[in-house]
Amino acid sequence: MRFRDKVVVVTGAAQGIGEAYAKGLAAEGAAVVVADIHADKGQQVAKEIEALGGVARFVRCDVSDRDSAAALVEETTEAYGGIDGLVNNAAIYGDMAFDLLITVDWDYYEKFMSVNLDGALVMTRAVYPAMQKRGGGAIVNQSSTAAYLYSGFYGLAKVGINGLTQQLAHELGGMNIRVNAIAPGPTDTEATRIQAGEAAQDMTRQMAIKRLGTTEDMVGTLKFLLSEESSWISGQIIAVDGGGTFRL
Ligand SMILES: NC(=O)c1ccc[n+]([C@@H]2O[C@H](COP(=O)([O-])OP(=O)(O)OC[C@H]3O[C@@H](n4cnc5c(N)ncnc54)[C@H](O)[C@@H]3O)[C@@H](O)[C@H]2O)c1
């Protein structure tokens, strides 16, 4: 029960990897805020956690909207007294448009970046004062190994997430707030099935461990990065990818 008395906000927790993060943290004692734009699925995740004896609540939150982020912080601190952890996992992914950087519609591109890149900054700016009041905290951003491959605006946003992680680690380190990122490789979620279909299996041929990741594969690293076990680790991007990428 590493996270007893800890309060953690997980964005994009209505399904997929975020759902596994929320459930994994709740199973180790955290009070979890399931933050998402999808109310029905998000409420269901919170209910499932509570049915297993955990503490959770769904809060509707659009990570690209500053007012929505501020409202989430208010509701969370009122309900649980503070915030110790933030997982910036939300992204437009499963229903993402296929297009190129040189042709993508500007309005779509700006909306995409406002969620997939700026959303992590919006949430961090809203949450960090509550962490500071608790004497510190930990933030984990969700990157992707797509940051190291050609993957258009999706990969570009994840490169931004990596940079944001490194820069914010410096701005928040003096407040005892650590900022790290997880870069998953291709992971078997409904969104990946929609995005990549059969092609996802093909990608596993290039990996050291020749299978897709599972949502559960991600949870151990998340718990490590949020816990005291990683108390001197900040500004790092950890690939959880079956040995799929080399970074020199
Ligand atoms: N699945 C993979 O193979 C894979 C690999 C690398 C990185 N990732 C990253 O992991 C994260 C989760 O991926 P997934 O496969 O579970 O995707 P998913 O599409 O199942 O989950 C994303 C969640 O984010 C929510 N969301 C979207 N826009 C939002 C907004 N504006 N505000 C709040 N919530 C919003 C969605 O409703 C959804 O619940 C994403 O950041 C994705 O880029 C996924």
The ligand as an SDF file (V2000), in Angstrom:
LIG
                    3D

 44 48  0  0  0  0  0  0  0  0999 V2000
   -1.6230    2.5400  -26.7680 N   0  0  0  0  0  0  0  0  0  0  0  0
   -0.4070    2.7370  -27.2330 C   0  0  0  0  0  0  0  0  0  0  0  0
    0.1300    1.9400  -28.0300 O   0  0  0  0  0  0  0  0  0  0  0  0
    0.3800    3.9210  -26.7870 C   0  0  0  0  0  0  0  0  0  0  0  0
    1.7600    3.9340  -27.0390 C   0  0  0  0  0  0  0  0  0  0  0  0
    2.5040    5.0420  -26.6180 C   0  0  0  0  0  0  0  0  0  0  0  0
    1.8840    6.0860  -25.9560 C   0  0  0  0  0  0  0  0  0  0  0  0
    0.5380    6.0350  -25.7390 N   0  0  0  0  0  0  0  0  0  0  0  0
   -0.0650    7.1640  -25.0230 C   0  0  0  0  0  0  0  0  0  0  0  0
   -0.7000    6.6510  -23.8720 O   0  0  0  0  0  0  0  0  0  0  0  0
   -1.8590    7.4330  -23.5670 C   0  0  0  0  0  0  0  0  0  0  0  0
   -3.0890    6.5530  -23.4920 C   0  0  0  0  0  0  0  0  0  0  0  0
   -3.1850    5.7830  -24.6710 O   0  0  0  0  0  0  0  0  0  0  0  0
   -4.4050    4.7510  -24.8720 P   0  0  0  0  0  0  0  0  0  0  0  0
   -3.9840    3.7560  -25.8780 O   0  0  0  0  0  0  0  0  0  0  0  0
   -4.9030    4.3130  -23.5430 O   0  0  0  0  0  0  0  0  0  0  0  0
   -5.4400    5.7660  -25.5710 O   0  0  0  0  0  0  0  0  0  0  0  0
   -7.0020    6.0030  -25.3880 P   0  0  0  0  0  0  0  0  0  0  0  0
   -7.4380    6.7740  -26.5790 O   0  0  0  0  0  0  0  0  0  0  0  0
   -7.6730    4.7160  -25.0640 O   0  0  0  0  0  0  0  0  0  0  0  0
   -7.0740    6.9020  -24.0800 O   0  0  0  0  0  0  0  0  0  0  0  0
   -6.9580    8.2740  -24.1120 C   0  0  0  0  0  0  0  0  0  0  0  0
   -7.9320    8.8740  -23.1190 C   0  0  0  0  0  0  0  0  0  0  0  0
   -7.7520   10.2980  -23.1310 O   0  0  0  0  0  0  0  0  0  0  0  0
   -9.0390   10.8980  -23.0840 C   0  0  0  0  0  0  0  0  0  0  0  0
   -8.9840   12.2620  -23.6240 N   0  0  0  0  0  0  0  0  0  0  0  0
   -8.8590   12.6400  -24.9230 C   0  0  0  0  0  0  0  0  0  0  0  0
   -8.8860   13.9720  -25.0070 N   0  0  0  0  0  0  0  0  0  0  0  0
   -9.0260   14.4440  -23.7450 C   0  0  0  0  0  0  0  0  0  0  0  0
   -9.1080   15.7430  -23.1860 C   0  0  0  0  0  0  0  0  0  0  0  0
   -9.0900   16.8430  -23.9580 N   0  0  0  0  0  0  0  0  0  0  0  0
   -9.2230   15.8780  -21.8380 N   0  0  0  0  0  0  0  0  0  0  0  0
   -9.2830   14.7690  -21.0500 C   0  0  0  0  0  0  0  0  0  0  0  0
   -9.2060   13.5160  -21.5180 N   0  0  0  0  0  0  0  0  0  0  0  0
   -9.0930   13.3630  -22.8480 C   0  0  0  0  0  0  0  0  0  0  0  0
   -9.9180    9.9690  -23.9260 C   0  0  0  0  0  0  0  0  0  0  0  0
  -11.2950   10.1520  -23.6500 O   0  0  0  0  0  0  0  0  0  0  0  0
   -9.3990    8.5950  -23.4830 C   0  0  0  0  0  0  0  0  0  0  0  0
  -10.1050    8.1170  -22.3480 O   0  0  0  0  0  0  0  0  0  0  0  0
   -1.9050    8.5210  -24.6330 C   0  0  0  0  0  0  0  0  0  0  0  0
   -1.1810    9.6530  -24.1620 O   0  0  0  0  0  0  0  0  0  0  0  0
   -1.1440    7.9010  -25.7890 C   0  0  0  0  0  0  0  0  0  0  0  0
   -0.6150    8.8740  -26.6550 O   0  0  0  0  0  0  0  0  0  0  0  0
   -0.2140    4.9840  -26.1390 C   0  0  0  0  0  0  0  0  0  0  0  0
  1  2  1  0
  2  3  2  0
  2  4  1  0
  4  5  1  0
  4 44  2  0
  5  6  2  0
  6  7  1  0
  7  8  2  0
  8  9  1  0
  8 44  1  0
  9 10  1  0
  9 42  1  0
 10 11  1  0
 11 12  1  0
 11 40  1  0
 12 13  1  0
 13 14  1  0
 14 15  2  0
 14 16  1  0
 14 17  1  0
 17 18  1  0
 18 19  2  0
 18 20  1  0
 18 21  1  0
 21 22  1  0
 22 23  1  0
 23 24  1  0
 23 38  1  0
 24 25  1  0
 25 26  1  0
 25 36  1  0
 26 27  1  0
 26 35  1  0
 27 28  2  0
 28 29  1  0
 29 30  1  0
 29 35  2  0
 30 31  1  0
 30 32  2  0
 32 33  1  0
 33 34  2  0
 34 35  1  0
 36 37  1  0
 36 38  1  0
 38 39  1  0
 40 41  1  0
 40 42  1  0
 42 43  1  0
M  CHG  2   8   1  16  -1
M  END
$$$$
